[in-house]
Every structure is written in C-alpha cells, then in structure tokens.
Amino acid sequence: QVQLVESGGGLVQPGGSLRLSCAASGVTFTDYVIWWYRQAPAKERELVARINVFGVTTYADSVKGRFTIARDNVWYTVDLQMNSLKPEDTAVYYCNVVRPGYSDTYWGQGTPVTVSA
C-alpha cells in the first residue's frame, strides 16, 4: 500500500521559514519523480517544485530563490525548505510522486501553510 505523509505545515509570519517533509512508503522511491504542489483557497492547484530521479530540480517562478526541494533516497523523504515566506504562499501543500513512463501517481493528504502577521 502506497502512502505519502506530509508534515511541517503551520502558521508563520511573513519573512519566516518552514520546512515541509513528505515521507513515502510502499513505492520504490528512486523510480519516482517528486512534485510539491499547492492550492490556495478558491484557486487552482499549482506546481511549486519538482525533483527528478537524478536530483534535477525545477521551481515555479514565484518561489525561485526562496524554496528548495531535496530528496533523501535512503529514508524515502522529500523536503521543501521555504524561506522568505509571503502571504501569497498561503495554501495547502501536497506531495505527489509520478513514475516516468507509467500511470503510477500518488498524492499525500496535504499540509496547510498560513503566512500571516
């Protein structure tokens, strides 16, 4: 059974930092591309960051230079370090894994992030 469990969300002031983590089980982790998405109230889900099986990263323009995605292929986790947070970063953040060339894709339950004074 595949499980993705996100953690680390919460309330933070503008300019602050949070570190989100996604722990995977039930998959061969190294076969999967990992994505962090977010969905703000009344908005569509959007890509935040991506890391492929080789460790190559991609970021949305809105978070470049502030967020860093990293994977640990030993502990089967992927972290999203978020610095210089802004109110517009407020959203529920989701972890997603996709196996290239296959239809396998799995989602976590999401972790909420609120950036507010």
C-alpha positions as CSV (number, residue, x, y, z in Angstrom):
1,Q,0.0,0.0,0.0
2,V,1.4,3.3,-1.1
3,Q,1.4,6.1,1.5
4,L,2.6,9.7,1.3
5,V,2.5,11.6,4.5
6,E,3.2,15.3,4.6
7,S,4.2,17.2,7.7
8,G,5.7,20.6,8.8
9,G,2.9,23.0,7.9
10,G,1.7,25.7,10.2
11,L,1.4,29.4,10.8
12,V,4.3,31.6,10.2
13,Q,4.9,35.3,9.9
14,P,5.9,37.0,6.7
15,G,9.6,36.6,6.1
16,G,9.7,33.4,8.1
17,S,10.6,29.9,7.2
18,L,9.1,26.5,7.2
19,R,10.3,23.1,6.2
20,L,7.8,20.6,4.8
21,S,8.5,16.9,4.6
22,C,6.9,14.1,2.7
23,A,7.6,10.5,3.8
24,A,6.9,7.8,1.2
25,S,6.3,4.1,1.8
26,G,5.1,1.3,-0.5
27,V,6.9,2.6,-3.5
28,T,10.4,2.1,-5.0
29,F,11.2,5.7,-4.2
30,T,14.1,6.1,-6.5
31,D,11.9,5.3,-9.5
32,Y,9.7,8.3,-9.0
33,V,9.7,12.0,-9.8
34,I,8.5,14.0,-6.9
35,W,6.4,17.1,-7.0
36,W,5.2,19.6,-4.5
37,Y,2.0,21.4,-5.4
38,R,-0.1,23.9,-3.5
39,Q,-3.7,25.0,-3.6
40,A,-4.8,28.3,-2.2
41,P,-8.5,28.9,-1.3
42,A,-10.6,29.4,-4.4
43,K,-7.6,28.8,-6.7
44,E,-6.4,26.0,-8.9
45,R,-3.6,23.7,-7.7
46,E,-0.2,24.8,-9.0
47,L,3.2,23.3,-9.2
48,V,5.7,24.6,-6.7
49,A,8.8,22.4,-7.2
50,R,9.9,19.2,-8.8
51,I,12.8,16.9,-8.4
52,N,13.5,14.1,-10.8
53,V,15.2,10.7,-10.3
54,F,18.6,12.3,-11.0
55,G,18.1,15.1,-8.4
56,V,17.5,17.8,-11.1
57,T,15.1,20.4,-9.7
58,T,12.6,22.8,-11.2
59,Y,10.7,25.6,-9.5
60,A,7.8,27.9,-10.1
61,D,8.9,31.4,-10.9
62,S,7.0,32.6,-7.8
63,V,9.2,30.6,-5.4
64,K,12.6,30.6,-7.2
65,G,15.4,31.6,-4.8
66,R,13.2,31.2,-1.8
67,F,12.2,27.5,-1.8
68,T,14.5,24.4,-2.1
69,I,13.4,20.9,-2.8
70,A,15.6,17.9,-1.8
71,R,15.1,14.2,-1.7
72,D,16.6,11.5,0.5
73,N,16.7,8.2,-1.3
74,V,17.7,6.3,1.8
75,W,14.9,7.5,4.1
76,Y,12.4,7.9,1.3
77,T,11.6,11.5,2.1
78,V,11.4,14.7,0.2
79,D,11.7,18.1,1.9
80,L,10.6,21.5,0.8
81,Q,12.5,24.3,2.6
82,M,10.6,27.5,2.3
83,N,12.3,30.8,3.2
84,S,11.2,34.4,3.0
85,L,7.6,33.4,3.1
86,K,4.9,35.7,1.8
87,P,1.2,35.9,2.5
88,E,0.6,34.7,-1.1
89,D,2.4,31.4,-0.2
90,T,-0.6,30.6,2.0
91,A,-2.1,27.3,0.7
92,V,-2.4,23.6,1.3
93,Y,0.8,21.9,0.1
94,Y,0.7,18.5,-1.4
95,C,3.3,15.9,-2.2
96,N,2.9,13.9,-5.5
97,V,5.0,11.1,-6.9
98,V,5.0,10.0,-10.5
99,R,6.8,7.1,-12.1
100,P,8.0,8.2,-15.6
101,G,6.6,6.1,-18.4
102,Y,3.9,4.6,-16.2
103,S,0.5,5.7,-15.0
104,D,1.6,5.4,-11.4
105,T,0.9,8.6,-9.5
106,Y,0.1,9.1,-5.8
107,W,-0.8,12.0,-3.6
108,G,-0.5,12.9,0.0
109,Q,-3.2,14.3,2.1
110,G,-1.8,17.8,2.2
111,T,-0.4,20.1,4.9
112,P,-1.6,23.6,5.4
113,V,0.7,26.6,5.4
114,T,-0.5,30.0,6.6
115,V,1.7,33.1,6.2
116,S,0.2,35.9,8.2
117,A,1.2,38.6,10.7
